[in-house]
Amino acid sequence: MPLHPQRATLDAMLAGWARQQQARFLREDATIAPRVALVRRLVDFSGLYPWEWTPAEAEAFIGHLRSGEKPVAVSTARGYEIALRMFCDYLTDGRYGWAQVCQDRFGRVPAQVFHEWNSVTHVVEYEGRPGRRPLTYDEVQALFDAADGRAEQTRARGRKGTLPALRDAALLKTVYAYGLRRREARGLDLADLRRSPKASQYGQYGALFVRWGKASGGSPPRRRTVLTVPEMDWIVEVLDDWVSRIRPLLRPGALPAVWVTERAGRISLRSVNEAFELARSAAGLPVELDLHCLRHSYVTHLVEFDYPERFVAEQVGHRYASTTAIYTGVSDEYRNRLVRRALEGRPELWEHTP
């Protein structure tokens, strides 16, 4: 018997649960490790081991997370509850034998602590923060102007950082012009800049081949090709200037990455976020807006350009049109235009309009 049987049993449980998830090809860093850490958080919070848990401990844990200066979001709480429910399912599954182990060692057996009466109910499609929304056209322009201005100011002062500032400006414009996620933008290589047979005027910037799309259920990252749309064709000049003139000044050598650092490495995910945050601050935009809002903006603006729903979903890698609809926040001007178009198609309704 180990010196600390409770702790050793907990470690063995978590190791077994991790192996079960690894067998499903779930990601260690993004999925498995956070879930294991969450179980340990509940152990530390309650002062009890999993075979001692009751629904009361689980409910107190969620209640604790809802309090304080930064209460947990509804979607985050649901994710925690699902993860802890899966852990309890693992412990109570007879195929893994943990109930018998706990009975023999501690005289207690684990039980499910989350059920339909103490779990968050999914009643609406979107549960994100209200302040997280698509940017208006003016806000997008202000963001880009701020990013360009930062590069110009750095250059005018003769300070280091001009090339990274130029990179950040081009990066933000690319994220918006193709509706990219942060990881998708970071993972772009020069070979991912593609020609489009139907848009030869764009040269090698007719499309982007995205290889790091969002994965799900243990699957590898999804791949897709995002076409350059005419309303965003200004990105062709931006990308060409970056690839052919500015990027070589950073001396990336054989590194294939599109977005490189001064140390000839691929830009980090954190640096992608910081590029947006610096421009957002300089533009005076609300702090609730984040990099992902540019993707929401892309979806919204494609819809306002009258692209079909299915095309928009394909561009951003959504499997279901309902997901794309959550991203969309069309302007009043666009909706008024739709109403005007409908009225023009039915003249008999004009007499009822003010």
NORZIJO-V991106 format. One record per residue. N is the residue number from 1. SS is DSSP state (alpha for helix, beta for strand, coil for the rest). OMEGA is omega in whole degrees, -180 to 180 (NA if undefined). Layout:
# NORZIJO-V991106
N/SS/OMEGA ; N/SS/OMEGA
This chain:
# NORZIJO-V991106
1/coil/179 ; 2/coil/180 ; 3/coil/178 ; 4/coil/-174 ; 5/alpha/-180 ; 6/alpha/-179 ; 7/alpha/179 ; 8/alpha/179 ; 9/alpha/178 ; 10/alpha/180 ; 11/alpha/180 ; 12/alpha/177 ; 13/alpha/-177 ; 14/alpha/178 ; 15/alpha/179 ; 16/alpha/178 ; 17/alpha/177 ; 18/alpha/179 ; 19/alpha/179 ; 20/alpha/-180 ; 21/alpha/176 ; 22/alpha/178 ; 23/coil/177 ; 24/coil/179 ; 25/coil/173 ; 26/coil/-175 ; 27/coil/-179 ; 28/alpha/-173 ; 29/alpha/-173 ; 30/alpha/-174 ; 31/alpha/-171 ; 32/alpha/-177 ; 33/alpha/177 ; 34/alpha/179 ; 35/alpha/178 ; 36/alpha/179 ; 37/alpha/179 ; 38/alpha/178 ; 39/alpha/180 ; 40/alpha/177 ; 41/alpha/179 ; 42/alpha/176 ; 43/alpha/-179 ; 44/alpha/-178 ; 45/alpha/-174 ; 46/alpha/-174 ; 47/coil/-177 ; 48/coil/176 ; 49/coil/-173 ; 50/alpha/180 ; 51/alpha/177 ; 52/alpha/-177 ; 53/coil/169 ; 54/coil/177 ; 55/alpha/-179 ; 56/alpha/179 ; 57/alpha/-180 ; 58/alpha/-179 ; 59/alpha/178 ; 60/alpha/179 ; 61/alpha/179 ; 62/alpha/177 ; 63/alpha/177 ; 64/alpha/-179 ; 65/alpha/-180 ; 66/alpha/-177 ; 67/coil/178 ; 68/coil/-176 ; 69/coil/-179 ; 70/coil/-180 ; 71/coil/-178 ; 72/coil/178 ; 73/coil/-179 ; 74/alpha/-178 ; 75/alpha/178 ; 76/alpha/178 ; 77/alpha/179 ; 78/alpha/179 ; 79/alpha/178 ; 80/alpha/-179 ; 81/alpha/179 ; 82/alpha/-179 ; 83/alpha/-180 ; 84/alpha/177 ; 85/alpha/178 ; 86/alpha/178 ; 87/alpha/178 ; 88/alpha/176 ; 89/alpha/178 ; 90/alpha/-178 ; 91/alpha/-176 ; 92/alpha/178 ; 93/coil/-177 ; 94/coil/-179 ; 95/coil/-179 ; 96/coil/170 ; 97/coil/-176 ; 98/alpha/179 ; 99/alpha/180 ; 100/alpha/178 ; 101/alpha/-178 ; 102/alpha/178 ; 103/alpha/-178 ; 104/alpha/-175 ; 105/alpha/-170 ; 106/alpha/179 ; 107/coil/178 ; 108/coil/176 ; 109/coil/179 ; 110/coil/179 ; 111/coil/177 ; 112/coil/-176 ; 113/coil/176 ; 114/coil/-179 ; 115/coil/-173 ; 116/coil/-176 ; 117/coil/180 ; 118/coil/179 ; 119/coil/179 ; 120/coil/178 ; 121/coil/179 ; 122/coil/-175 ; 123/coil/178 ; 124/coil/-178 ; 125/coil/-175 ; 126/coil/-179 ; 127/coil/-179 ; 128/coil/180 ; 129/coil/-179 ; 130/coil/-179 ; 131/coil/180 ; 132/coil/-170 ; 133/coil/173 ; 134/coil/174 ; 135/coil/173 ; 136/coil/178 ; 137/alpha/180 ; 138/alpha/179 ; 139/alpha/176 ; 140/alpha/180 ; 141/alpha/179 ; 142/alpha/178 ; 143/alpha/-179 ; 144/alpha/177 ; 145/alpha/180 ; 146/alpha/179 ; 147/alpha/178 ; 148/alpha/-179 ; 149/alpha/178 ; 150/alpha/179 ; 151/alpha/-180 ; 152/alpha/180 ; 153/alpha/179 ; 154/alpha/180 ; 155/alpha/-178 ; 156/alpha/-179 ; 157/coil/180 ; 158/coil/-178 ; 159/coil/175 ; 160/coil/178 ; 161/coil/-180 ; 162/alpha/-178 ; 163/alpha/175 ; 164/alpha/179 ; 165/alpha/176 ; 166/alpha/177 ; 167/alpha/-178 ; 168/alpha/179 ; 169/alpha/179 ; 170/alpha/180 ; 171/alpha/-179 ; 172/alpha/179 ; 173/alpha/179 ; 174/alpha/177 ; 175/alpha/180 ; 176/alpha/-173 ; 177/alpha/180 ; 178/alpha/177 ; 179/coil/-173 ; 180/coil/166 ; 181/coil/-178 ; 182/alpha/-177 ; 183/alpha/179 ; 184/alpha/-180 ; 185/alpha/-179 ; 186/alpha/-175 ; 187/coil/-178 ; 188/coil/172 ; 189/beta/179 ; 190/alpha/-180 ; 191/alpha/180 ; 192/alpha/175 ; 193/beta/-168 ; 194/beta/171 ; 195/coil/176 ; 196/coil/-178 ; 197/coil/-177 ; 198/coil/180 ; 199/coil/-176 ; 200/alpha/-179 ; 201/alpha/180 ; 202/alpha/179 ; 203/alpha/-178 ; 204/alpha/-180 ; 205/alpha/179 ; 206/coil/-179 ; 207/beta/172 ; 208/beta/175 ; 209/beta/-177 ; 210/beta/-178 ; 211/coil/-176 ; 212/coil/177 ; 213/coil/-175 ; 214/coil/178 ; 215/coil/177 ; 216/coil/175 ; 217/coil/179 ; 218/coil/180 ; 219/coil/175 ; 220/coil/179 ; 221/coil/179 ; 222/coil/179 ; 223/coil/177 ; 224/beta/174 ; 225/beta/-180 ; 226/beta/-178 ; 227/beta/172 ; 228/coil/-179 ; 229/coil/-176 ; 230/alpha/-179 ; 231/alpha/-180 ; 232/alpha/-173 ; 233/coil/173 ; 234/alpha/-180 ; 235/alpha/-180 ; 236/alpha/179 ; 237/alpha/179 ; 238/alpha/-179 ; 239/alpha/-180 ; 240/alpha/179 ; 241/alpha/180 ; 242/alpha/-174 ; 243/alpha/-172 ; 244/alpha/-174 ; 245/alpha/-171 ; 246/alpha/-177 ; 247/alpha/180 ; 248/alpha/180 ; 249/alpha/177 ; 250/alpha/178 ; 251/coil/-178 ; 252/coil/-180 ; 253/coil/-177 ; 254/coil/-180 ; 255/coil/-176 ; 256/coil/-174 ; 257/beta/175 ; 258/coil/-175 ; 259/coil/-174 ; 260/beta/-179 ; 261/coil/177 ; 262/coil/178 ; 263/coil/177 ; 264/coil/174 ; 265/coil/177 ; 266/beta/-180 ; 267/coil/-179 ; 268/coil/177 ; 269/alpha/179 ; 270/alpha/180 ; 271/alpha/176 ; 272/alpha/178 ; 273/alpha/-178 ; 274/alpha/178 ; 275/alpha/179 ; 276/alpha/-175 ; 277/alpha/178 ; 278/alpha/180 ; 279/alpha/179 ; 280/alpha/180 ; 281/alpha/-179 ; 282/alpha/-179 ; 283/alpha/-180 ; 284/coil/-180 ; 285/coil/-178 ; 286/coil/-178 ; 287/coil/179 ; 288/coil/179 ; 289/coil/177 ; 290/coil/-175 ; 291/coil/-177 ; 292/alpha/178 ; 293/alpha/176 ; 294/alpha/176 ; 295/alpha/175 ; 296/alpha/-180 ; 297/alpha/180 ; 298/alpha/179 ; 299/alpha/-179 ; 300/alpha/-176 ; 301/alpha/174 ; 302/alpha/177 ; 303/alpha/180 ; 304/alpha/174 ; 305/coil/177 ; 306/coil/172 ; 307/coil/-180 ; 308/coil/-178 ; 309/alpha/-178 ; 310/alpha/178 ; 311/alpha/-180 ; 312/alpha/180 ; 313/alpha/179 ; 314/alpha/-179 ; 315/alpha/-175 ; 316/alpha/175 ; 317/coil/176 ; 318/coil/179 ; 319/coil/-177 ; 320/coil/180 ; 321/alpha/180 ; 322/alpha/177 ; 323/alpha/178 ; 324/alpha/-179 ; 325/alpha/179 ; 326/alpha/-178 ; 327/alpha/-168 ; 328/coil/176 ; 329/coil/-172 ; 330/coil/-176 ; 331/coil/176 ; 332/alpha/180 ; 333/alpha/179 ; 334/alpha/-179 ; 335/alpha/177 ; 336/alpha/178 ; 337/alpha/178 ; 338/alpha/179 ; 339/alpha/179 ; 340/alpha/180 ; 341/alpha/179 ; 342/alpha/179 ; 343/alpha/180 ; 344/alpha/178 ; 345/alpha/180 ; 346/coil/-175 ; 347/alpha/-176 ; 348/alpha/180 ; 349/alpha/-176 ; 350/alpha/-177 ; 351/alpha/179 ; 352/alpha/-180 ; 353/coil/-178 ; 354/coil/NA
